[in-house]
């Protein structure tokens, strides 16, 4: 019998705390437990502390998870809550992504200071974004725009925009919604023209492999269709060795036992890109994503990927 509260690891940003709180609330409802049965443990990660450089420069997505995963592995935490798109495709040995909450809106939001839409920005405007995918897509649609690295929490980025440090920025609509800030968006970008990052909008729960007690607990809140869709997208990313150094987009939808996937790769300058579509049985989601990654890599050819280095 559990005598101590289950310990939930999370980063300390307002968005991360909102996501951990949502997981706790769903577990309380699904299992009929008291909120006191769960303790949210806030940890600072290197990715949170280093905000003056791009992730590609300082080591990639793992900088948002290492401290949390260390405590998962040694048992100080029972499970951890993450933004799925922050997760590296290769997890530390002994850890798994065991559950996903129902996915929020996958689209990107444009927040304009100088104009309400991306296409209405004046020539030479400056957009702030830390995402290589967003930077490449902006350059593809508006090669006249200047894109600068722009990191920090959602609130920090909105404050910098208000101060006039940039003319516009882009954020995940899902994060804005979870923070009750959706009204900040001046344009919701078309997911065909501006496809989302793999796993965007999905909250995942990470736990120890083989911990049956925790796996059973988390199964109560797992959303099967989100699990299938994000597994497909992460397999696509893994097949391309995706990291914070590569502009990659991918979106899967699982419905009625079938899965539909669309993926895109770009050069960082946005001048060249390749798209791929795939579909099949949802039970084969991971294999479908992996094959799509292999196929788009072959179609692009080695010279395309050399341009990323």
PLY file of the C-alpha trace (Angstrom):
ply
format ascii 1.0
element vertex 309
property float x
property float y
property float z
element edge 308
property int vertex1
property int vertex2
end_header
0.00 0.00 0.00
1.26 3.48 -0.92
1.94 5.49 2.24
3.93 8.37 0.76
2.68 10.60 -2.07
3.70 9.72 -5.60
6.41 12.17 -6.65
5.89 13.87 -10.02
8.97 15.53 -11.54
8.67 18.66 -13.66
10.46 21.79 -14.77
9.47 25.01 -13.02
8.08 27.19 -15.80
4.42 28.20 -15.56
3.66 25.98 -18.57
5.48 22.98 -17.10
3.65 23.43 -13.79
0.30 23.71 -15.58
1.05 20.45 -17.39
2.08 18.62 -14.21
-1.04 19.91 -12.47
-3.20 18.64 -15.32
-1.65 15.18 -15.03
-2.26 15.16 -11.28
-5.88 16.30 -11.73
-6.55 13.59 -14.32
-5.00 10.91 -12.08
-7.06 12.08 -9.10
-10.26 11.87 -11.16
-9.44 8.57 -12.87
-8.30 6.77 -9.73
-10.53 8.38 -7.12
-7.55 9.50 -5.06
-6.96 12.65 -3.04
-4.76 15.37 -4.59
-2.51 14.80 -1.56
-1.63 11.40 -3.03
0.62 13.23 -5.51
3.48 15.66 -4.87
4.77 17.89 -7.68
8.57 18.18 -7.44
10.08 21.13 -9.33
13.59 20.75 -10.72
15.80 23.23 -12.56
17.37 21.93 -15.76
20.36 23.19 -17.73
18.01 24.14 -20.55
16.13 26.43 -18.18
19.27 28.02 -16.79
21.06 28.71 -20.09
18.87 31.05 -22.12
21.34 33.18 -24.07
22.20 30.55 -26.71
20.28 28.22 -29.01
19.72 24.62 -27.96
21.80 23.45 -30.91
24.78 25.35 -29.48
24.47 24.03 -25.93
23.64 20.38 -26.48
20.07 19.84 -27.67
16.80 18.75 -26.12
18.31 16.54 -23.43
19.25 19.67 -21.49
15.57 20.01 -20.53
15.36 16.49 -19.10
18.67 15.26 -17.66
18.26 16.39 -14.06
14.72 15.04 -13.97
15.70 11.72 -15.54
18.58 11.28 -13.08
16.06 11.40 -10.22
13.70 9.06 -12.04
16.45 6.50 -12.46
17.56 6.59 -8.82
14.00 6.43 -7.49
13.67 9.93 -6.04
10.84 10.52 -8.51
8.03 8.11 -9.42
7.33 9.63 -12.83
7.85 12.88 -14.72
5.74 15.14 -16.92
7.15 16.75 -20.08
6.18 18.59 -23.23
6.56 15.71 -25.69
8.33 17.80 -28.31
11.12 18.52 -25.78
11.99 14.82 -25.50
15.04 13.41 -27.27
14.27 10.45 -29.53
16.65 8.29 -27.49
15.87 8.07 -23.79
18.30 6.96 -21.08
18.41 3.20 -20.67
15.71 2.10 -18.23
13.23 4.91 -18.96
10.14 4.93 -21.22
7.39 7.30 -22.28
4.54 5.38 -20.70
1.50 7.61 -21.22
0.18 10.65 -23.09
-2.70 12.95 -22.21
-5.25 13.80 -24.93
-3.48 16.08 -27.37
-4.13 19.81 -27.56
-4.15 21.86 -30.78
-0.98 21.12 -32.78
-0.83 24.43 -34.67
1.64 27.29 -34.29
0.46 30.74 -33.24
1.86 33.95 -34.71
2.02 36.84 -32.26
2.58 40.06 -34.15
3.63 43.40 -32.78
4.25 45.16 -36.10
1.51 43.32 -38.04
-1.22 40.79 -37.23
-0.06 38.12 -39.70
3.22 36.67 -40.93
2.58 37.72 -44.54
1.64 41.27 -43.48
4.96 41.96 -41.74
6.97 44.74 -43.40
10.08 43.87 -45.40
13.07 43.38 -43.13
11.02 42.80 -39.99
12.63 40.79 -37.19
11.00 37.63 -35.82
12.26 35.93 -32.68
12.24 32.12 -32.54
14.42 29.45 -30.94
13.05 26.66 -33.18
15.05 25.74 -36.28
11.83 24.37 -37.82
10.01 27.66 -37.33
13.03 29.63 -38.52
13.26 27.56 -41.72
9.52 27.78 -42.39
9.56 31.55 -41.87
12.47 31.89 -44.31
10.66 29.66 -46.81
7.55 31.86 -46.75
9.22 35.25 -46.13
12.89 35.21 -47.24
13.04 38.97 -46.60
12.43 38.47 -42.88
15.27 38.46 -40.35
15.01 35.63 -37.81
16.88 35.82 -34.51
17.30 33.26 -31.72
14.77 34.02 -29.01
14.47 31.81 -25.94
12.76 31.85 -22.57
9.40 30.91 -21.09
6.17 31.80 -22.88
5.73 34.81 -20.60
9.33 35.96 -21.17
8.94 35.82 -24.94
5.68 37.75 -24.84
7.29 40.38 -22.61
10.27 40.77 -24.97
7.84 41.24 -27.86
5.91 43.89 -25.94
9.20 45.68 -25.20
9.89 45.83 -28.93
12.93 43.54 -28.99
11.39 41.84 -32.06
8.48 42.60 -34.38
6.83 39.19 -33.90
7.29 35.72 -32.49
5.75 32.26 -32.83
4.62 29.93 -30.06
2.74 26.65 -29.86
-0.98 27.34 -29.62
-1.27 24.42 -27.17
0.99 26.16 -24.65
-0.90 29.42 -24.95
-4.18 27.60 -24.35
-2.84 25.80 -21.30
-1.78 29.14 -19.85
-5.08 30.85 -20.77
-3.13 33.14 -23.12
-4.65 32.09 -26.45
-5.89 35.64 -27.02
-2.26 36.70 -27.49
-2.24 34.99 -30.90
-2.88 37.36 -33.78
-2.84 34.54 -36.38
-3.20 30.75 -36.20
-0.93 29.30 -38.85
-2.20 26.78 -41.42
-0.68 23.38 -40.52
-0.16 22.51 -44.20
1.83 25.67 -44.95
3.40 25.77 -41.50
3.49 22.14 -40.25
4.04 21.52 -36.53
6.97 19.93 -34.77
6.71 16.20 -34.11
4.84 15.66 -30.83
3.74 19.31 -30.57
0.73 19.81 -28.31
1.12 16.51 -26.45
1.95 16.06 -22.76
3.88 12.87 -22.04
4.64 10.99 -18.83
8.03 9.32 -18.41
8.64 6.47 -15.98
10.97 3.58 -15.20
10.82 0.57 -17.44
9.51 -2.49 -15.62
7.85 -0.56 -12.78
4.49 -2.32 -13.03
2.88 -0.39 -10.19
3.55 2.99 -11.82
2.70 1.71 -15.31
-0.69 0.53 -14.05
-1.28 3.89 -12.39
-0.46 5.85 -15.54
-2.50 3.60 -17.82
-5.60 5.16 -16.24
-4.89 8.49 -17.97
-3.22 7.32 -21.19
-4.95 8.47 -24.39
-4.42 5.70 -26.94
-4.86 7.80 -30.09
-2.35 10.41 -28.89
0.07 7.63 -27.92
-0.15 6.16 -31.43
0.14 9.50 -33.23
3.11 10.75 -31.23
4.86 7.36 -31.47
4.59 7.66 -35.26
6.00 11.19 -35.25
8.86 10.31 -32.90
9.78 7.33 -35.09
9.95 9.67 -38.10
12.22 11.99 -36.11
14.41 9.10 -34.95
14.84 7.78 -38.50
16.19 11.21 -39.48
18.37 11.43 -36.37
16.29 14.48 -35.51
17.54 16.93 -32.93
17.57 20.64 -32.27
20.04 20.92 -35.15
17.58 19.81 -37.85
14.44 21.53 -39.22
11.85 18.71 -39.21
8.06 18.83 -39.11
5.67 15.93 -38.65
2.04 15.37 -37.76
0.07 12.14 -37.38
-3.63 11.61 -36.67
-4.92 8.31 -35.27
-8.60 7.71 -35.83
-10.78 4.63 -36.21
-7.84 2.26 -36.00
-5.99 4.01 -38.86
-3.16 6.49 -38.80
-2.38 9.26 -41.30
1.01 10.93 -41.25
2.56 13.88 -43.07
6.18 14.91 -42.69
8.48 17.61 -43.98
12.21 18.35 -43.89
13.79 21.66 -44.80
17.20 23.18 -45.19
17.80 25.80 -42.50
17.48 28.62 -45.03
14.06 27.29 -46.07
14.99 27.24 -49.75
14.64 23.48 -50.22
12.19 21.07 -48.68
10.70 17.61 -49.11
7.30 16.33 -48.00
5.99 12.81 -47.44
2.58 11.29 -46.70
1.92 7.86 -45.23
-0.94 5.92 -43.70
-1.79 2.49 -42.33
-3.03 0.58 -39.32
-2.67 2.49 -36.04
-1.12 -0.61 -34.48
1.80 -0.07 -36.89
2.23 3.61 -36.01
5.90 3.41 -35.06
6.83 1.39 -38.15
4.92 3.80 -40.42
6.78 6.80 -39.01
10.13 5.06 -39.28
9.56 4.07 -42.90
8.46 7.61 -43.76
11.70 8.92 -42.29
13.78 6.44 -44.26
11.91 7.25 -47.48
12.17 11.02 -47.18
15.87 10.70 -46.38
16.38 8.64 -49.55
14.32 11.08 -51.64
16.29 14.09 -50.38
19.67 12.49 -51.01
22.90 12.89 -49.03
23.64 16.40 -50.28
20.47 17.72 -48.66
21.54 16.58 -45.22
25.08 17.83 -45.69
23.60 21.34 -45.77
22.48 20.93 -42.15
26.00 20.65 -40.78
0 1
1 2
2 3
3 4
4 5
5 6
6 7
7 8
8 9
9 10
10 11
11 12
12 13
13 14
14 15
15 16
16 17
17 18
18 19
19 20
20 21
21 22
22 23
23 24
24 25
25 26
26 27
27 28
28 29
29 30
30 31
31 32
32 33
33 34
34 35
35 36
36 37
37 38
38 39
39 40
40 41
41 42
42 43
43 44
44 45
45 46
46 47
47 48
48 49
49 50
50 51
51 52
52 53
53 54
54 55
55 56
56 57
57 58
58 59
59 60
60 61
61 62
62 63
63 64
64 65
65 66
66 67
67 68
68 69
69 70
70 71
71 72
72 73
73 74
74 75
75 76
76 77
77 78
78 79
79 80
80 81
81 82
82 83
83 84
84 85
85 86
86 87
87 88
88 89
89 90
90 91
91 92
92 93
93 94
94 95
95 96
96 97
97 98
98 99
99 100
100 101
101 102
102 103
103 104
104 105
105 106
106 107
107 108
108 109
109 110
110 111
111 112
112 113
113 114
114 115
115 116
116 117
117 118
118 119
119 120
120 121
121 122
122 123
123 124
124 125
125 126
126 127
127 128
128 129
129 130
130 131
131 132
132 133
133 134
134 135
135 136
136 137
137 138
138 139
139 140
140 141
141 142
142 143
143 144
144 145
145 146
146 147
147 148
148 149
149 150
150 151
151 152
152 153
153 154
154 155
155 156
156 157
157 158
158 159
159 160
160 161
161 162
162 163
163 164
164 165
165 166
166 167
167 168
168 169
169 170
170 171
171 172
172 173
173 174
174 175
175 176
176 177
177 178
178 179
179 180
180 181
181 182
182 183
183 184
184 185
185 186
186 187
187 188
188 189
189 190
190 191
191 192
192 193
193 194
194 195
195 196
196 197
197 198
198 199
199 200
200 201
201 202
202 203
203 204
204 205
205 206
206 207
207 208
208 209
209 210
210 211
211 212
212 213
213 214
214 215
215 216
216 217
217 218
218 219
219 220
220 221
221 222
222 223
223 224
224 225
225 226
226 227
227 228
228 229
229 230
230 231
231 232
232 233
233 234
234 235
235 236
236 237
237 238
238 239
239 240
240 241
241 242
242 243
243 244
244 245
245 246
246 247
247 248
248 249
249 250
250 251
251 252
252 253
253 254
254 255
255 256
256 257
257 258
258 259
259 260
260 261
261 262
262 263
263 264
264 265
265 266
266 267
267 268
268 269
269 270
270 271
271 272
272 273
273 274
274 275
275 276
276 277
277 278
278 279
279 280
280 281
281 282
282 283
283 284
284 285
285 286
286 287
287 288
288 289
289 290
290 291
291 292
292 293
293 294
294 295
295 296
296 297
297 298
298 299
299 300
300 301
301 302
302 303
303 304
304 305
305 306
306 307
307 308
